Amino acid sequence: MDQPPPTFCGLRISPINRRRIDNFKANRRGYWSLWIFLTLFIASLGAELIANDRPILVQYNNEYYVPILLDYPETTFGGFLETPTEYSDPDIQDMIREQGWILWPIVHFSYDTVNYALDQPAPSPPSLNNYLGTDDQGRDVAARLIYGFRISVLFGLILTIVSSAIGIAAGAVQGYFGGLTDLLFQRFMEIWSGLPMLYLLIIMASIVEPNFWWLLGIMLMFSWMGLVGVVRAEFLKTRNFDYVRAARALGVSNATIMRRHILPNAMVATITFLPFITSASITTLTALDFLGFGLPPGSASLGELLNQGKANLHAPWLGLTAFFIISIMLTLLVFVGEAVRDAFDPRKVFRA
């Protein structure tokens, strides 16, 4: 009897994709790195539930409140002021506990919360209240690390996806049409790639305050060129194959030929570059924050934490914390990239 087609998560997959999945799993280092990275990233998406200066849930007088989502005046919990409740106040906590309970996040500080109850000058070393210590402004390092990790990964993923889409489209047009189109594109890229991105960021920082989207847009202006060469080479090689010429002779449009017949071959080489592009994007953002041309002051940033470590050598927990989290994050991405490369390498065959 014929064997049923293999499935993955309930979906049928082709034998070649089955082989790629098996090759990816065979690289144990990359396989487990992917799961570790996804776990850290998904956890960071709920950073407000892990590190926050507001409780997740409060039960008071048999009624439930969600301070993490809504503002409640102090009078709600037996206070005298109509202003939003300051949940870090010991008196407020005592009043709530007399009539109910409080469910706090693991870290009782947000990324911008200043701990005014430090028993020594900031930056203070790790303690039971601040698990990784505080920075030179009294803000909790663990909270800033969680929020900074989320911003860095989201920035890298968004930049990778958008720049890859533009780069693939540009490389496809160059390689498929060739001739004058290819020549003009190549000359444009040579001129465009010679523009100094750092100087452009310095100029923009003197005009407007950089933020997440400003940085993303400026870096997107240059990062899209990373995949153009790979896709262009694949289209130049494939555009004169017999099946492409046959499709053209049958009257199939150029857009359909590019999308359906050539692009799948180019995507094999492209996908292997994506984890490395993501790690390069994260590194660039960290470097800009370290130099002071990145996210606005006060934002949760791994580069800013590294800069504080450099400025406060007597507080080694600042630099070491940022160094280890950046090293772990980039190492995991590189291992995943190696596993993806093995998965799409036709010379590698998985053996059970």
KOLLUM-460324 format. One line per 2 residues: number of its first residue (from 0); their letters; for each residue x, y, z of N, C-alpha, C, O. Coordinates in steps of 0.02 Angstrom, whole numbers. Layout:
N
NUM> a> X/Y/Z/X/Y/Z/X/Y/Z/X/Y/Z | ...
END
This chain:
352
0> md> 42/-60/0/0/0/0/44/63/0/99/64/29 | 19/115/-33/57/177/-35/55/211/33/5/210/68
2> qp> 112/240/50/116/277/113/79/342/106/83/375/54 | 42/364/158/7/429/155/59/485/154/113/479/183
4> pp> 42/541/121/89/596/118/104/624/187/59/627/229 | 166/644/201/184/670/267/147/735/281/132/774/235
6> tf> 134/746/344/100/807/365/140/842/419/180/811/453 | 128/908/426/160/948/478/108/997/503/84/1040/466
8> cg> 89/990/569/37/1031/599/-29/1025/560/-66/1073/552 | -43/963/535/-105/951/499/-102/970/426/-151/959/390
10> lr> -46/998/401/-40/1019/331/4/969/293/54/945/319 | -15/956/232/25/912/191/88/949/167/84/1008/149
12> is> 143/915/167/206/945/146/238/900/94/229/839/95 | 275/931/49/308/893/-4/369/856/24/394/874/77
14> pi> 392/805/-12/452/769/12/513/813/20/552/803/67 | 522/862/-24/581/905/-18/577/949/44/628/961/77
16> nr> 517/973/60/509/1012/122/516/968/183/540/991/235 | 494/906/177/503/858/232/578/847/246/600/843/303
18> rr> 616/843/191/688/834/199/720/896/231/765/890/272 | 696/956/212/723/1017/242/707/1021/316/750/1041/356
20> id> 647/1002/335/630/1002/406/673/953/445/697/968/499 | 684/894/415/726/844/449/798/868/455/830/858/506
22> nf> 823/901/403/891/928/406/897/982/459/947/988/494 | 844/1023/464/845/1076/515/846/1045/585/883/1067/628
24> ka> 804/995/596/802/963/661/867/926/676/887/919/734 | 900/902/623/963/865/633/1017/910/662/1062/886/697
26> nr> 1013/975/648/1060/1023/678/1033/1040/747/996/1089/755 | 1050/1000/797/1021/1008/863/1035/1077/893/993/1105/927
28> rg> 1093/1103/880/1111/1169/907/1064/1222/880/1039/1264/919 | 1052/1222/815/1007/1272/786/935/1260/804/897/1308/813
30> yw> 915/1196/808/846/1179/824/827/1204/894/775/1236/902 | 869/1189/943/854/1211/1011/864/1286/1019/831/1318/1060
32> sl> 910/1316/980/918/1388/982/855/1423/959/836/1475/986 | 822/1395/909/759/1425/885/707/1424/939/673/1475/950
34> wi> 700/1368/974/650/1364/1027/666/1411/1085/622/1442/1114 | 730/1415/1103/750/1460/1158/736/1533/1138/709/1571/1178
36> fl> 754/1551/1077/743/1619/1054/669/1636/1051/648/1689/1073 | 628/1590/1025/556/1602/1022/526/1608/1092/482/1649/1103
38> tl> 550/1568/1139/525/1572/1208/541/1641/1238/498/1672/1268 | 603/1664/1229/622/1729/1256/583/1785/1222/561/1833/1255
40> fi> 574/1780/1157/540/1833/1121/466/1836/1139/439/1890/1151 | 433/1778/1142/362/1777/1161/352/1802/1232/304/1838/1246
42> as> 398/1783/1277/394/1808/1345/402/1884/1347/368/1918/1385 | 447/1911/1306/458/1984/1306/398/2021/1278/388/2079/1295
44> lg> 358/1988/1234/299/2022/1208/249/2037/1265/211/2085/1260 | 250/1997/1317/210/2013/1376/250/2045/1431/241/2028/1490
46> ae> 295/2091/1413/339/2122/1462/300/2157/1517/322/2159/1574 | 242/2186/1499/202/2221/1550/177/2174/1604/163/2195/1660
48> li> 171/2109/1588/149/2060/1637/207/2032/1678/196/1999/1729 | 268/2047/1657/328/2022/1692/360/2076/1735/380/2064/1792
50> an> 364/2137/1707/396/2193/1742/351/2254/1736/341/2281/1682 | 323/2275/1793/277/2331/1792/272/2360/1863/277/2323/1912
52> dr> 263/2425/1867/254/2456/1933/181/2458/1954/163/2490/2003 | 138/2425/1915/68/2418/1932/51/2344/1942/79/2302/1907
54> pi> 7/2328/1988/-13/2258/1996/-51/2232/1936/-83/2270/1899 | -48/2167/1926/-86/2136/1872/-160/2133/1891/-204/2146/1849
56> lv> -174/2116/1953/-244/2109/1976/-248/2128/2049/-203/2112/2088 | -301/2161/2068/-313/2180/2137/-384/2159/2156/-432/2171/2119
58> qy> -389/2126/2214/-455/2109/2241/-466/2151/2304/-429/2145/2352 | -517/2193/2303/-530/2239/2359/-606/2242/2371/-644/2257/2325
60> nn> -626/2227/2433/-697/2227/2452/-738/2183/2404/-792/2201/2382 | -710/2123/2390/-744/2073/2348/-755/2097/2276/-797/2070/2241
62> ey> -719/2148/2256/-721/2171/2186/-651/2166/2157/-601/2173/2192 | -648/2155/2091/-584/2145/2057/-568/2206/2014/-611/2235/1981
64> yv> -503/2224/2015/-478/2281/1977/-416/2259/1938/-378/2215/1959 | -407/2290/1879/-350/2274/1835/-308/2337/1826/-315/2370/1774
66> pi> -266/2354/1874/-227/2416/1868/-179/2417/1809/-160/2470/1786 | -159/2357/1785/-112/2355/1729/-143/2383/1665/-108/2402/1619
68> ll> -210/2385/1663/-246/2409/1604/-282/2475/1616/-288/2516/1570 | -306/2486/1677/-348/2544/1691/-320/2583/1750/-286/2556/1794
70> dy> -334/2649/1750/-316/2692/1806/-373/2695/1856/-432/2702/1837 | -356/2688/1919/-406/2694/1973/-383/2748/2022/-324/2750/2040
72> pe> -429/2792/2043/-410/2842/2093/-395/2810/2160/-417/2754/2175 | -359/2846/2200/-340/2820/2266/-400/2808/2310/-398/2765/2355
74> tt> -454/2845/2299/-515/2836/2339/-547/2767/2329/-584/2743/2372 | -531/2735/2273/-559/2668/2261/-537/2619/2314/-573/2572/2330
76> fg> -477/2629/2340/-448/2582/2389/-444/2612/2459/-403/2592/2499 | -488/2661/2473/-492/2689/2540/-449/2749/2552/-443/2771/2609
78> gf> -418/2777/2500/-376/2837/2508/-418/2900/2507/-479/2898/2508 | -383/2958/2507/-416/3022/2510/-408/3063/2446/-443/3114/2438
80> le> -365/3043/2402/-350/3082/2342/-387/3054/2281/-399/2993/2277 | -403/3098/2234/-435/3077/2172/-384/3064/2117/-402/3047/2061
82> tp> -321/3070/2133/-269/3057/2084/-259/2982/2075/-279/2943/2118 | -227/2962/2019/-214/2890/2008/-174/2860/2066/-130/2892/2095
84> te> -190/2799/2082/-160/2765/2139/-86/2751/2128/-66/2729/2074 | -46/2765/2178/25/2748/2177/33/2682/2215/36/2681/2277
86> ys> 36/2628/2178/33/2561/2209/97/2543/2246/97/2496/2286 | 152/2579/2233/214/2565/2269/214/2596/2339/259/2582/2378
88> dp> 165/2637/2354/160/2668/2421/141/2614/2472/90/2580/2464 | 182/2605/2525/166/2553/2575/98/2563/2608/65/2514/2624
90> di> 77/2625/2618/11/2637/2649/-46/2612/2604/-94/2583/2629 | -39/2624/2539/-90/2599/2492/-92/2523/2492/-146/2493/2492
92> qd> -34/2492/2492/-31/2419/2494/-63/2391/2558/-99/2341/2555 | -51/2424/2614/-81/2401/2677/-157/2407/2675/-192/2362/2699
94> mi> -183/2462/2647/-255/2471/2643/-288/2417/2599/-341/2391/2615 | -254/2401/2543/-282/2350/2499/-280/2282/2533/-329/2244/2528
96> re> -225/2266/2566/-219/2200/2597/-267/2190/2656/-283/2134/2675 | -289/2246/2685/-338/2239/2740/-405/2214/2714/-442/2182/2752
98> qg> -421/2228/2653/-486/2209/2625/-479/2162/2565/-530/2147/2533 | -419/2139/2548/-411/2096/2490/-339/2075/2479/-303/2062/2527
100> wi> -318/2073/2417/-250/2051/2401/-227/2084/2336/-266/2113/2299 | -161/2078/2324/-129/2108/2265/-89/2054/2229/-51/2017/2260
102> lw> -96/2051/2163/-55/2006/2121/-6/2049/2082/-25/2084/2035 | 58/2045/2101/110/2085/2070/145/2045/2015/147/1984/2017
104> pi> 174/2080/1965/219/2046/1918/282/2022/1953/293/2038/2012 | 323/1983/1919/385/1958/1949/431/2016/1968/461/2015/2022
106> vh> 436/2065/1924/477/2125/1937/429/2182/1951/384/2196/1910 | 437/2216/2008/389/2268/2029/406/2336/2000/388/2387/2029
108> fs> 441/2338/1944/461/2402/1914/451/2398/1839/460/2345/1809 | 432/2454/1809/432/2459/1736/500/2485/1713/543/2499/1754
110> yd> 509/2492/1648/574/2512/1621/592/2584/1640/651/2601/1641 | 542/2626/1653/555/2696/1670/541/2713/1742/540/2771/1761
112> tv> 529/2662/1784/513/2674/1855/578/2686/1894/625/2647/1891 | 579/2740/1931/636/2757/1974/622/2730/2044/570/2744/2073
114> ny> 669/2693/2070/662/2666/2138/690/2718/2187/750/2726/2193 | 644/2752/2222/665/2804/2269/681/2775/2338/699/2812/2384
116> al> 673/2710/2346/684/2679/2412/750/2643/2416/758/2597/2456 | 798/2663/2374/864/2630/2375/900/2646/2440/895/2702/2466
118> dq> 936/2597/2466/973/2608/2528/1044/2630/2515/1083/2637/2563 | 1062/2641/2452/1128/2667/2434/1123/2704/2368/1074/2694/2331
120> pa> 1171/2746/2352/1166/2787/2291/1163/2744/2228/1193/2690/2225 | 1126/2768/2178/1124/2734/2113/1189/2748/2075/1217/2803/2080
122> ps> 1212/2699/2036/1183/2633/2024/1196/2586/2083/1252/2581/2108 | 1143/2552/2103/1149/2506/2161/1156/2434/2136/1132/2417/2082
124> pp> 1190/2392/2175/1202/2323/2154/1139/2281/2158/1089/2303/2186 | 1140/2220/2130/1082/2176/2133/1059/2164/2205/1100/2158/2251
126> sl> 994/2160/2214/964/2149/2281/899/2111/2272/880/2093/2217 | 865/2099/2329/801/2064/2326/747/2106/2291/700/2078/2263
128> nn> 753/2172/2294/705/2216/2261/722/2227/2188/678/2229/2145 | 786/2235/2174/810/2245/2105/857/2187/2089/915/2187/2108
130> yl> 831/2138/2053/866/2075/2043/933/2084/2006/980/2047/2019 | 936/2132/1961/998/2145/1924/1026/2215/1940/1066/2242/1902
132> gt> 1004/2243/1995/1028/2309/2015/990/2364/1979/940/2353/1945 | 1015/2425/1989/985/2484/1956/1038/2520/1916/1098/2512/1928
134> dd> 1015/2562/1869/1062/2602/1831/1078/2667/1867/1059/2674/1926 | 1111/2713/1834/1133/2774/1868/1076/2822/1882/1087/2874/1914
136> qg> 1016/2806/1858/957/2848/1873/909/2812/1920/853/2837/1931 | 929/2756/1948/887/2720/1995/834/2677/1963/787/2655/1997
138> rd> 839/2663/1897/790/2622/1863/812/2549/1865/871/2534/1862 | 763/2504/1869/778/2433/1876/807/2405/1811/779/2414/1757
140> va> 865/2372/1817/901/2346/1758/863/2288/1727/860/2282/1666 | 834/2244/1769/798/2186/1742/739/2208/1700/727/2180/1646
142> ar> 702/2258/1722/645/2283/1684/668/2314/1618/638/2301/1566 | 720/2354/1620/745/2385/1559/773/2333/1511/770/2341/1450
144> li> 800/2278/1538/826/2225/1497/769/2190/1459/776/2176/1400 | 714/2176/1493/658/2142/1461/627/2185/1407/614/2161/1351
146> yg> 614/2248/1423/584/2293/1373/633/2307/1316/613/2311/1258 | 697/2315/1332/747/2327/1280/755/2268/1233/764/2277/1173
148> fr> 751/2207/1260/754/2147/1218/696/2147/1169/705/2132/1110 | 636/2164/1193/578/2165/1148/586/2216/1093/572/2200/1035
150> is> 607/2276/1110/614/2328/1059/667/2307/1008/656/2317/948 | 723/2280/1030/777/2261/985/754/2207/936/767/2212/876
152> vl> 720/2156/961/699/2100/918/644/2124/870/646/2106/811 | 596/2163/894/544/2188/849/573/2232/795/554/2228/737
154> fg> 621/2275/814/653/2318/765/689/2275/713/683/2288/653 | 727/2225/735/763/2183/688/717/2144/642/731/2138/583
156> li> 662/2117/669/616/2078/628/580/2121/577/575/2103/518 | 555/2180/598/521/2224/552/568/2247/497/550/2247/438
158> lt> 628/2268/516/676/2291/466/695/2235/418/702/2246/358 | 703/2174/444/720/2117/401/665/2102/351/679/2092/292
160> iv> 603/2101/375/547/2083/331/537/2136/276/531/2118/217 | 536/2200/295/522/2252/246/581/2260/198/571/2264/137
162> ss> 642/2262/224/700/2270/181/709/2210/134/730/2218/77 | 693/2150/159/699/2091/117/648/2093/60/664/2075/3
164> ai> 587/2115/75/536/2120/23/558/2169/-32/550/2155/-91 | 585/2227/-11/608/2276/-61/668/2249/-99/672/2256/-160
166> gi> 716/2219/-64/776/2193/-96/760/2136/-145/790/2133/-199 | 714/2092/-126/695/2037/-171/662/2064/-234/676/2041/-289
168> aa> 617/2113/-225/584/2142/-284/634/2177/-330/630/2169/-391 | 680/2215/-300/730/2250/-342/776/2200/-377/790/2209/-437
170> ga> 799/2149/-342/843/2100/-373/807/2061/-427/838/2043/-478 | 742/2047/-417/704/2010/-467/697/2051/-531/704/2024/-586
172> vq> 682/2115/-525/675/2158/-584/742/2163/-621/744/2158/-682 | 796/2173/-584/862/2178/-616/879/2114/-653/898/2116/-712
174> gy> 874/2057/-619/896/1995/-650/851/1972/-706/876/1943/-755 | 786/1984/-702/741/1958/-754/745/1999/-818/748/1971/-873
176> fg> 746/2065/-813/747/2106/-872/818/2119/-898/828/2125/-958 | 867/2122/-852/936/2130/-874/947/2193/-915/909/2241/-910
178> gl> 998/2192/-957/1010/2246/-1004/1017/2314/-970/1052/2321/-920 | 984/2364/-999/989/2432/-974/959/2438/-905/984/2476/-863
180> td> 905/2402/-892/874/2404/-826/924/2381/-772/930/2414/-721 | 957/2327/-785/1007/2302/-738/1065/2350/-730/1088/2362/-674
182> ll> 1088/2379/-785/1144/2426/-783/1128/2488/-742/1168/2509/-700 | 1069/2517/-753/1050/2577/-717/1041/2563/-642/1061/2602/-600
184> fq> 1009/2506/-626/1000/2487/-556/1068/2478/-521/1077/2501/-464 | 1115/2446/-554/1180/2434/-523/1217/2499/-511/1248/2507/-458
186> rf> 1215/2545/-558/1248/2610/-548/1215/2649/-491/1249/2681/-452 | 1148/2645/-488/1113/2679/-433/1133/2650/-366/1143/2687/-318
188> me> 1138/2584/-362/1156/2552/-298/1227/2570/-278/1241/2578/-219 | 1272/2575/-326/1341/2594/-309/1343/2665/-279/1380/2677/-232
190> iw> 1304/2710/-308/1303/2779/-281/1268/2780/-214/1292/2812/-166 | 1211/2746/-209/1171/2748/-148/1207/2716/-89/1204/2742/-33
192> sg> 1242/2661/-101/1278/2627/-48/1337/2667/-23/1363/2654/32 | 1360/2716/-61/1416/2758/-39/1396/2814/7/1440/2847/36
194> lp> 1331/2826/16/1309/2878/62/1322/2857/134/1307/2800/152 | 1349/2901/176/1364/2883/246/1301/2884/289/1274/2937/304
196> ml> 1277/2825/310/1216/2821/349/1224/2854/417/1177/2886/441 | 1282/2846/449/1292/2875/515/1288/2951/513/1257/2982/556
198> yl> 1318/2982/463/1314/3054/457/1243/3077/444/1221/3128/470 | 1207/3038/404/1137/3055/392/1096/3052/456/1053/3095/468
200> li> 1109/3003/498/1074/2998/562/1092/3056/608/1049/3082/643 | 1155/3078/608/1176/3135/649/1140/3198/626/1118/3239/667
202> im> 1135/3207/560/1100/3266/533/1026/3264/552/998/3315/573 | 995/3206/545/925/3200/562/913/3210/636/862/3239/655
204> as> 960/3188/678/952/3196/750/954/3269/771/926/3288/822 | 988/3311/731/991/3382/746/928/3419/724/916/3476/744
206> iv> 888/3386/681/826/3418/656/765/3393/693/724/3433/716 | 760/3328/701/703/3297/736/730/3248/787/786/3223/781
208> ep> 689/3233/837/708/3183/887/696/3113/858/640/3096/842 | 749/3073/851/739/3006/823/694/2964/867/697/2968/929
210> nf> 653/2923/836/613/2875/872/616/2808/835/653/2800/786 | 575/2761/858/577/2694/829/565/2696/754/603/2665/716
212> ww> 514/2732/732/496/2731/661/542/2772/618/555/2755/560 | 569/2827/646/618/2866/609/681/2824/596/706/2822/540
214> ll> 705/2790/647/764/2748/638/750/2692/588/792/2676/546 | 691/2662/594/673/2608/548/673/2632/476/698/2598/432
216> gi> 644/2691/465/640/2718/397/709/2734/368/723/2719/310 | 751/2766/410/817/2785/385/860/2723/370/894/2721/319
218> ml> 858/2674/415/897/2613/403/869/2572/346/906/2537/312 | 804/2576/335/773/2541/279/798/2569/212/801/2533/162
220> mf> 815/2633/211/840/2664/149/904/2631/125/920/2635/65 | 941/2599/170/1005/2569/151/1006/2493/157/1042/2460/120
222> sw> 967/2465/203/972/2394/217/940/2350/163/953/2290/161 | 899/2378/119/865/2338/69/913/2309/17/895/2262/-19
224> mg> 973/2335/13/1020/2313/-38/1054/2246/-20/1091/2218/-61 | 1043/2221/40/1079/2161/62/1063/2099/21/1108/2058/10
226> lv> 1001/2092/-2/981/2031/-38/977/2041/-113/963/1994/-150 | 989/2101/-137/981/2114/-209/1028/2071/-250/1008/2042/-300
228> gv> 1091/2066/-229/1140/2028/-268/1123/1954/-273/1130/1924/-326 | 1099/1924/-218/1082/1853/-219/1023/1840/-265/1025/1794/-306
230> vr> 970/1880/-259/911/1870/-300/926/1886/-373/903/1850/-418 | 964/1938/-385/982/1956/-455/1019/1900/-489/1005/1884/-547
232> ae> 1067/1870/-454/1106/1816/-484/1061/1756/-501/1070/1725/-553 | 1014/1740/-458/970/1683/-470/924/1697/-529/912/1652/-570
234> fl> 899/1758/-535/856/1774/-592/895/1777/-657/870/1755/-709 | 957/1803/-656/998/1803/-716/1011/1732/-740/1014/1720/-800
236> kt> 1021/1686/-693/1036/1617/-712/974/1581/-738/979/1539/-783 | 916/1596/-710/856/1556/-723/814/1584/-780/774/1547/-808
238> rn> 822/1647/-798/775/1678/-845/776/1647/-915/728/1653/-952 | 831/1614/-933/836/1582/-999/829/1507/-997/844/1473/-1046
240> fd> 806/1479/-940/793/1408/-937/734/1390/-982/693/1432/-998 | 732/1327/-1002/681/1306/-1051/610/1317/-1025/567/1340/-1062
242> yv> 598/1301/-961/530/1307/-937/508/1380/-932/449/1395/-938 | 556/1426/-922/539/1497/-921/525/1522/-992/478/1559/-1003
244> ra> 566/1500/-1039/555/1520/-1109/489/1491/-1135/454/1523/-1173 | 473/1430/-1114/410/1400/-1135/350/1439/-1107/301/1451/-1142
246> ar> 354/1459/-1044/300/1498/-1014/293/1565/-1050/237/1588/-1061 | 349/1595/-1067/346/1659/-1103/315/1650/-1172/277/1692/-1195
248> al> 332/1594/-1205/304/1581/-1272/230/1568/-1269/194/1582/-1318 | 205/1542/-1214/134/1528/-1207/94/1591/-1188/33/1588/-1181
250> gv> 129/1647/-1181/95/1710/-1166/86/1726/-1093/48/1771/-1076 | 120/1689/-1049/116/1704/-977/150/1771/-964/203/1786/-992
252> sn> 120/1812/-922/147/1878/-908/212/1874/-871/227/1825/-837 | 252/1928/-878/317/1930/-844/309/1925/-768/348/1892/-735
254> at> 258/1959/-741/248/1958/-669/233/1888/-644/258/1867/-592 | 193/1850/-682/176/1782/-663/237/1736/-668/248/1694/-624
256> im> 276/1745/-720/337/1704/-728/385/1717/-670/413/1671/-641 | 394/1781/-654/440/1799/-600/416/1771/-533/456/1744/-495
258> rr> 351/1776/-520/325/1755/-456/318/1680/-449/334/1652/-396 | 296/1646/-501/279/1576/-496/335/1529/-516/342/1474/-489
260> hi> 377/1550/-564/426/1503/-592/498/1516/-570/538/1470/-567 | 515/1579/-556/585/1594/-540/594/1610/-466/643/1588/-436
262> lp> 547/1647/-437/555/1669/-367/563/1611/-318/605/1616/-273 | 526/1556/-325/536/1500/-277/608/1475/-276/633/1456/-222
264> na> 642/1475/-333/713/1454/-333/757/1505/-298/804/1487/-263 | 741/1569/-308/781/1621/-275/770/1623/-200/815/1643/-163
266> mv> 711/1603/-177/695/1607/-106/736/1558/-65/747/1569/-5 | 760/1503/-96/801/1455/-59/863/1489/-32/879/1481/27
268> at> 899/1526/-75/959/1561/-52/942/1620/-7/980/1638/38 | 884/1652/-20/865/1711/18/849/1695/90/870/1730/136
270> it> 811/1641/101/789/1624/169/849/1610/214/846/1624/274 | 902/1582/187/960/1566/228/994/1628/254/1031/1625/304
272> fl> 983/1686/222/1015/1748/244/974/1784/297/1001/1827/332 | 910/1768/304/866/1809/346/888/1811/420/889/1866/448
274> pf> 906/1755/453/928/1761/523/990/1804/531/997/1839/582 | 1035/1803/483/1095/1844/488/1079/1918/477/1110/1961/508
276> it> 1030/1933/433/1009/2002/424/976/2028/487/986/2086/506 | 937/1986/520/905/2007/583/957/2023/636/951/2074/670
278> sa> 1007/1980/644/1059/1993/693/1098/2056/677/1117/2093/722 | 1110/2069/612/1145/2131/593/1103/2192/608/1129/2244/628
280> si> 1037/2187/599/993/2244/614/992/2259/688/994/2317/708 | 990/2207/730/991/2217/802/1057/2248/824/1058/2292/867
282> tt> 1112/2225/795/1177/2252/811/1182/2326/793/1210/2366/830 | 1154/2343/735/1156/2414/713/1118/2458/761/1141/2512/779
284> lt> 1057/2437/781/1018/2476/828/1055/2483/895/1055/2537/925 | 1085/2429/918/1122/2432/981/1180/2481/976/1193/2519/1023
286> al> 1216/2480/920/1272/2525/911/1249/2598/909/1282/2641/938 | 1194/2612/875/1169/2680/872/1147/2704/941/1161/2762/959
288> df> 1115/2661/980/1096/2680/1048/1158/2692/1091/1159/2737/1133 | 1209/2652/1082/1270/2660/1120/1303/2727/1105/1331/2759/1149
290> lg> 1300/2748/1041/1330/2812/1021/1286/2872/1036/1308/2929/1031 | 1223/2859/1054/1178/2915/1071/1137/2939/1013/1105/2992/1018
292> fg> 1136/2903/956/1097/2924/898/1039/2876/884/1013/2873/828 | 1018/2839/935/966/2789/926/899/2812/953/876/2867/936
294> lp> 869/2771/994/803/2786/1022/805/2847/1067/859/2865/1091 | 748/2879/1080/747/2939/1122/772/2924/1193/767/2867/1216
296> pg> 800/2975/1227/824/2964/1295/768/2938/1340/711/2961/1337 | 786/2890/1383/738/2860/1428/707/2796/1402/676/2759/1440
298> sa> 714/2783/1336/686/2721/1308/725/2661/1334/785/2666/1349 | 691/2605/1338/725/2543/1357/769/2521/1299/744/2506/1244
300> sl> 834/2520/1310/881/2507/1256/940/2468/1282/969/2485/1334 | 959/2416/1245/1019/2377/1264/1082/2418/1251/1130/2413/1289
302> ge> 1082/2457/1198/1141/2499/1184/1152/2552/1237/1209/2566/1256 | 1097/2582/1261/1103/2632/1315/1128/2600/1379/1165/2632/1417
304> ll> 1107/2538/1392/1132/2502/1451/1206/2487/1445/1243/2491/1495 | 1229/2471/1385/1301/2462/1374/1339/2527/1386/1393/2527/1415
306> nq> 1310/2582/1363/1342/2647/1373/1347/2664/1446/1397/2693/1468 | 1295/2647/1485/1298/2659/1557/1352/2616/1589/1386/2638/1636
308> gk> 1359/2554/1565/1413/2512/1591/1481/2541/1579/1525/2536/1621 | 1491/2573/1520/1555/2605/1505/1567/2666/1549/1623/2679/1569
310> an> 1512/2703/1563/1519/2764/1603/1523/2750/1678/1543/2793/1716 | 1503/2690/1699/1503/2672/1770/1542/2607/1780/1512/2554/1792
312> lh> 1607/2611/1774/1648/2551/1780/1646/2522/1851/1662/2463/1861 | 1626/2563/1900/1621/2537/1968/1557/2497/1978/1547/2469/2032
314> ap> 1513/2495/1928/1451/2456/1930/1453/2404/1875/1419/2412/1824 | 1492/2351/1883/1502/2303/1827/1439/2267/1806/1436/2240/1751
316> wl> 1388/2265/1849/1327/2229/1831/1291/2261/1772/1252/2227/1737 | 1303/2325/1760/1271/2358/1703/1298/2332/1637/1261/2309/1594
318> gl> 1364/2338/1629/1395/2316/1567/1390/2241/1556/1378/2218/1501 | 1399/2202/1610/1397/2129/1603/1327/2105/1584/1320/2059/1543
320> ta> 1276/2135/1614/1208/2114/1598/1192/2126/1524/1167/2081/1490 | 1207/2186/1500/1194/2201/1429/1237/2158/1384/1214/2135/1332
322> ff> 1300/2147/1402/1344/2107/1361/1318/2036/1354/1317/2008/1298 | 1298/2005/1408/1277/1936/1406/1211/1928/1367/1204/1881/1329
324> ii> 1163/1973/1377/1100/1965/1342/1109/1976/1267/1078/1941/1227 | 1150/2025/1248/1163/2036/1176/1200/1977/1146/1185/1955/1091
326> si> 1250/1951/1183/1288/1894/1158/1243/1833/1149/1247/1798/1099 | 1201/1820/1199/1156/1762/1194/1107/1770/1137/1095/1723/1099
328> ml> 1079/1830/1129/1030/1842/1076/1060/1833/1007/1031/1799/964 | 1118/1862/995/1150/1857/930/1176/1786/917/1173/1762/860
330> tl> 1200/1752/969/1223/1684/961/1166/1637/941/1174/1595/898 | 1109/1646/973/1051/1605/955/1030/1616/883/1014/1569/848
332> lv> 1031/1680/860/1012/1694/792/1062/1665/742/1042/1639/690 | 1126/1667/758/1176/1638/714/1168/1562/710/1173/1533/655
334> fv> 1155/1530/766/1144/1457/766/1083/1439/724/1083/1390/687 | 1029/1479/731/969/1467/691/985/1476/617/963/1437/575
336> ge> 1024/1527/600/1043/1538/531/1083/1480/503/1074/1461/445 | 1128/1451/543/1166/1393/520/1121/1333/507/1130/1297/459
338> av> 1071/1324/551/1024/1268/541/981/1278/479/968/1230/443 | 960/1340/466/921/1353/406/963/1342/344/939/1315/294
340> rd> 1026/1362/347/1072/1351/290/1079/1276/276/1079/1255/218 | 1087/1236/329/1091/1164/320/1026/1135/291/1027/1089/251
342> af> 970/1163/313/906/1137/290/896/1146/216/867/1103/183 | 921/1202/188/912/1216/117/972/1195/75/973/1208/14
344> dp> 1022/1165/105/1080/1141/68/1063/1074/36/1053/1025/73 | 1061/1069/-30/1042/1005/-62/1094/950/-52/1079/891/-63
346> rk> 1154/968/-33/1206/918/-23/1199/882/43/1229/829/53 | 1161/910/89/1153/879/155/1091/836/155/1037/858/135
348> vf> 1098/775/177/1043/728/179/1036/704/251/1084/681/281 | 976/709/278/963/687/346/964/611/349/936/577/307
350> ra> 997/586/400/998/515/412/972/502/482/999/528/531 | 922/462/487/892/446/552/938/405/593/922/387/650
END
